[in-house]
Amino acid sequence: MTLKEFKIFFSEELSDIYPQTEIESFFFILVEDKFQLQRIDTVIKPDFLITDQYLSELKNITKRLQKEEPLQYILGKTEFYGLRFFVDKNTLIPRPETEELVAWALLESKKLSNNKLNILDIGTGTGCIPISLAKNLENVTISAVDISSEALKIAKRNAVLNNVEIDFNELDILEAKKLPQQFNIIISNPPYVRELEKVEIKNNVLENEPHLALFVDDKNPLIFYKKIADLAKKHLTKDGLLFFEINQYLSTETVAMLVEKGFKNIELKKDYFGNNRMIKAGINT
């Protein structure tokens, strides 16, 4: 089968499940991953011949996509902040809005007066946040924690893959009484999707990504934010900063919680799509 013929087949097989733009995105990712062909190559090399071995593999991937399995899990990898990351079903797939959180933290971290920064990421998953920070900051020590030992295995692989040193530790943050040291920055993208919001979640996420890293009880949706804020009050340095990715529907409540706990200079920021998605706060005026 030629590349052009496979593209037609691929589109027809998935057209009832995904929008055309997403199908095309899948196609270009697959072509690059399997044949190292860029998007332009699919135009200038439509007669590129796919061997039977690769065709069988691509058809199997197509079947898995029909079952709404995320392509990132199928390939076992994804990109985040221009870096390559391993992913599996024990980790959330990194999202573009989290890239925006990283960009904000990088910008603000460079304004801090400290010669050396200590940074902590809570609920690290793939390690995408601390690894991206480590790749873009000098003279920094970064730690990261997660409740899942399986997620930490992936995070450690990703640190090696991207040639950075991160101190990873297993920790149930809700049970933590204290943190091991003081930090200039504490950053977290904790679970924040309420059970009532499951109706908004696509099947490919709902049926595949780890619920432990996604959902919180409707009655106490800010449980992680409250606990992390309490720890940050004790363990942020004088000019330290707390960064959160947040539930857009609970932005007002999250800001109010931080005000109640005595945080200062609280800033709420929208993501690329115009949703209230990030918060920065300090403990100093």
C-alpha positions as CSV (number, residue, x, y, z in Angstrom):
1,M,0.0,0.0,0.0
2,T,1.3,3.5,-0.8
3,L,1.3,6.3,1.7
4,K,-1.5,8.0,-0.2
5,E,-3.6,4.9,-0.1
6,F,-3.0,4.4,3.6
7,K,-4.0,7.9,4.4
8,I,-7.3,7.4,2.7
9,F,-7.8,4.1,4.5
10,F,-6.8,5.6,7.8
11,S,-9.2,8.5,7.4
12,E,-12.1,6.3,6.4
13,E,-11.6,4.0,9.4
14,L,-11.6,6.8,11.9
15,S,-14.0,9.3,10.4
16,D,-16.9,8.2,12.6
17,I,-15.0,8.7,15.8
18,Y,-12.6,11.7,15.4
19,P,-12.8,15.1,13.7
20,Q,-10.8,15.3,10.4
21,T,-8.3,17.7,11.9
22,E,-7.5,15.2,14.7
23,I,-7.2,12.3,12.2
24,E,-4.7,14.3,10.1
25,S,-2.7,15.0,13.3
26,F,-2.6,11.3,14.1
27,F,-1.5,10.5,10.5
28,F,1.3,13.0,10.5
29,I,2.6,11.8,13.9
30,L,2.5,8.2,12.8
31,V,4.3,8.9,9.5
32,E,7.0,10.8,11.3
33,D,7.4,8.2,14.0
34,K,7.5,5.2,11.7
35,F,9.2,6.5,8.6
36,Q,10.8,9.8,9.7
37,L,8.8,11.6,7.1
38,Q,7.8,15.2,7.6
39,R,4.4,16.6,6.7
40,I,5.7,18.0,3.4
41,D,7.0,14.5,2.5
42,T,3.4,13.2,2.5
43,V,2.7,15.6,-0.3
44,I,5.8,15.1,-2.4
45,K,6.1,11.3,-1.8
46,P,2.5,10.0,-2.1
47,D,3.8,6.8,-3.7
48,F,6.1,6.0,-0.8
49,L,5.6,2.2,-0.5
50,I,4.7,0.9,3.0
51,T,6.0,-2.6,3.5
52,D,3.7,-5.4,4.7
53,Q,5.4,-5.4,8.1
54,Y,4.8,-1.7,8.7
55,L,1.3,-1.9,7.2
56,S,0.3,-4.6,9.6
57,E,1.6,-2.4,12.5
58,L,-0.2,0.7,11.2
59,K,-3.5,-1.2,10.8
60,N,-3.1,-2.5,14.4
61,I,-2.6,1.1,15.6
62,T,-5.7,2.1,13.6
63,K,-7.8,-0.6,15.4
64,R,-6.6,0.7,18.8
65,L,-7.5,4.2,17.8
66,Q,-10.9,3.0,16.9
67,K,-11.3,1.9,20.5
68,E,-10.3,5.5,21.5
69,E,-7.0,4.5,23.0
70,P,-4.8,7.6,23.1
71,L,-2.1,7.7,20.4
72,Q,0.5,8.7,23.0
73,Y,-0.1,5.5,24.9
74,I,0.0,3.4,21.8
75,L,3.4,4.9,20.8
76,G,4.5,5.1,24.4
77,K,5.8,8.6,24.0
78,T,4.8,12.2,23.5
79,E,6.3,15.7,23.3
80,F,6.1,18.5,25.9
81,Y,7.8,21.8,25.9
82,G,9.9,20.7,22.9
83,L,11.2,17.6,24.8
84,R,10.5,13.9,24.3
85,F,8.7,12.0,27.1
86,F,7.8,8.4,27.7
87,V,4.2,7.9,28.8
88,D,2.1,4.9,29.8
89,K,-1.3,4.3,31.5
90,N,0.2,5.1,34.9
91,T,0.8,8.7,33.9
92,L,-1.4,11.5,32.6
93,I,-0.6,12.6,29.1
94,P,1.0,16.1,29.4
95,R,-1.3,18.9,28.2
96,P,-0.5,22.1,26.3
97,E,-1.9,24.2,29.2
98,T,0.7,22.7,31.5
99,E,3.3,23.9,29.1
100,E,1.9,27.4,29.7
101,L,2.3,26.9,33.5
102,V,6.0,25.8,32.9
103,A,6.6,28.9,30.8
104,W,5.2,31.2,33.5
105,A,7.2,29.5,36.2
106,L,10.4,29.9,34.1
107,L,9.7,33.6,33.5
108,E,9.1,34.3,37.2
109,S,11.9,32.1,38.5
110,K,14.4,34.2,36.6
111,K,13.3,37.3,38.5
112,L,14.1,35.7,41.9
113,S,17.2,37.1,43.6
114,N,18.6,33.8,44.9
115,N,21.8,32.6,43.4
116,K,20.6,29.0,43.5
117,L,17.0,27.9,43.3
118,N,15.4,25.0,45.0
119,I,12.2,23.9,43.3
120,L,9.6,21.2,44.2
121,D,7.0,19.7,41.9
122,I,4.1,17.9,43.6
123,G,2.3,15.2,41.7
124,T,4.9,14.9,39.0
125,G,3.4,12.1,36.8
126,T,5.7,11.8,33.8
127,G,8.1,14.4,35.3
128,C,7.3,16.8,32.5
129,I,7.2,19.9,34.7
130,P,10.5,19.5,36.7
131,I,12.3,18.1,33.7
132,S,11.3,21.0,31.5
133,L,12.3,23.5,34.3
134,A,15.7,21.7,34.7
135,K,16.4,21.9,30.9
136,N,15.8,25.7,30.9
137,L,17.3,26.8,34.2
138,E,20.8,27.0,35.5
139,N,22.1,26.6,39.0
140,V,18.9,24.9,40.2
141,T,18.1,21.9,42.4
142,I,14.8,20.3,41.6
143,S,12.8,17.7,43.6
144,A,9.6,16.0,42.6
145,V,7.1,13.7,44.4
146,D,4.2,11.5,43.4
147,I,2.0,8.9,45.2
148,S,2.4,6.4,42.3
149,S,5.6,4.3,42.3
150,E,4.7,3.3,38.7
151,A,4.5,6.9,37.6
152,L,7.9,7.6,39.3
153,K,9.5,4.8,37.2
154,I,8.4,6.6,34.1
155,A,9.5,10.0,35.4
156,K,13.0,8.7,36.3
157,R,13.3,7.2,32.7
158,N,12.3,10.6,31.3
159,A,15.0,12.4,33.4
160,V,17.6,10.1,32.0
161,L,16.2,10.5,28.5
162,N,16.4,14.3,28.8
163,N,19.8,14.2,30.6
164,V,18.7,16.1,33.8
165,E,19.0,15.3,37.5
166,I,15.8,15.3,39.5
167,D,15.4,14.0,43.0
168,F,12.2,11.9,42.7
169,N,10.5,10.6,45.8
170,E,7.3,8.6,46.5
171,L,4.9,10.6,48.7
172,D,1.2,10.8,49.5
173,I,1.0,14.6,49.8
174,L,-2.3,14.4,51.7
175,E,-0.5,12.5,54.5
176,A,2.6,14.7,54.6
177,K,3.2,16.6,57.8
178,K,6.2,18.6,56.4
179,L,8.5,18.9,53.5
180,P,12.2,18.0,53.6
181,Q,13.5,21.6,53.2
182,Q,12.7,25.2,52.1
183,F,11.9,25.9,48.5
184,N,12.0,29.0,46.3
185,I,9.3,27.6,44.1
186,I,6.6,25.0,44.8
187,I,4.7,24.0,41.7
188,S,1.8,21.5,41.2
189,N,-0.7,20.3,38.7
190,P,-2.7,18.1,41.2
191,P,-6.0,16.2,40.6
192,Y,-8.8,18.8,40.1
193,V,-11.6,17.3,37.9
194,R,-14.7,16.9,39.9
195,E,-16.8,13.7,39.6
196,L,-19.7,15.8,38.3
197,E,-17.5,16.9,35.4
198,K,-16.9,13.4,34.0
199,V,-19.7,14.0,31.5
200,E,-17.4,16.6,29.8
201,I,-14.4,14.2,29.6
202,K,-13.8,12.4,26.3
203,N,-13.8,8.6,26.3
204,N,-10.2,8.4,25.3
205,V,-9.3,10.2,28.5
206,L,-12.0,8.7,30.8
207,E,-11.3,5.1,29.8
208,N,-7.5,5.2,29.7
209,E,-5.8,7.8,31.8
210,P,-5.3,7.2,35.6
211,H,-8.3,8.4,37.6
212,L,-6.1,8.8,40.7
213,A,-4.3,11.7,38.9
214,L,-7.5,13.2,37.5
215,F,-10.5,13.2,39.8
216,V,-11.4,14.6,43.2
217,D,-14.6,14.3,45.3
218,D,-17.3,16.8,44.5
219,K,-17.6,17.6,48.2
220,N,-14.0,18.6,48.6
221,P,-12.6,19.5,45.2
222,L,-9.8,21.7,46.6
223,I,-8.4,19.1,48.9
224,F,-5.0,19.0,47.2
225,Y,-4.7,22.7,46.9
226,K,-5.5,23.3,50.5
227,K,-2.9,20.8,51.7
228,I,-0.2,22.0,49.3
229,A,-0.9,25.6,50.3
230,D,-0.5,24.7,54.0
231,L,2.8,23.1,53.3
232,A,3.9,26.0,51.1
233,K,3.2,28.4,53.9
234,K,5.8,26.6,56.0
235,H,8.3,25.6,53.4
236,L,8.5,28.5,50.9
237,T,11.4,30.9,51.3
238,K,10.8,34.6,52.1
239,D,10.4,35.6,48.4
240,G,9.2,32.1,47.3
241,L,6.4,31.5,44.9
242,L,3.6,28.9,44.7
243,F,2.3,27.9,41.2
244,F,-0.8,25.9,40.5
245,E,-2.6,24.6,37.5
246,I,-6.3,24.8,38.4
247,N,-9.8,23.8,37.5
248,Q,-11.2,26.7,35.4
249,Y,-14.6,26.3,37.1
250,L,-13.1,26.7,40.6
251,S,-10.8,29.7,40.0
252,T,-12.7,32.0,42.3
253,E,-12.8,29.4,45.1
254,T,-9.1,28.6,44.7
255,V,-8.1,32.3,44.9
256,A,-10.4,32.8,47.9
257,M,-8.8,29.8,49.6
258,L,-5.3,31.2,49.1
259,V,-6.4,34.6,50.4
260,E,-7.9,33.0,53.5
261,K,-4.6,31.2,54.1
262,G,-2.7,34.5,54.0
263,F,-1.0,34.3,50.6
264,K,-0.1,37.6,48.9
265,N,0.2,39.0,45.4
266,I,-2.1,36.3,44.0
267,E,-2.3,36.3,40.3
268,L,-4.8,34.4,38.2
269,K,-3.9,33.7,34.6
270,K,-5.8,32.4,31.6
271,D,-4.5,29.8,29.2
272,Y,-4.3,30.0,25.5
273,F,-8.0,29.1,25.2
274,G,-9.1,31.9,27.6
275,N,-9.8,29.6,30.6
276,N,-8.7,30.5,34.1
277,R,-6.0,27.9,34.4
278,M,-3.1,29.0,36.5
279,I,-2.4,30.8,39.8
280,K,0.8,32.3,41.2
281,A,1.0,33.3,44.8
282,G,3.6,34.4,47.4
283,I,3.9,34.5,51.1
284,N,5.5,38.0,51.2
285,T,3.9,41.3,50.4
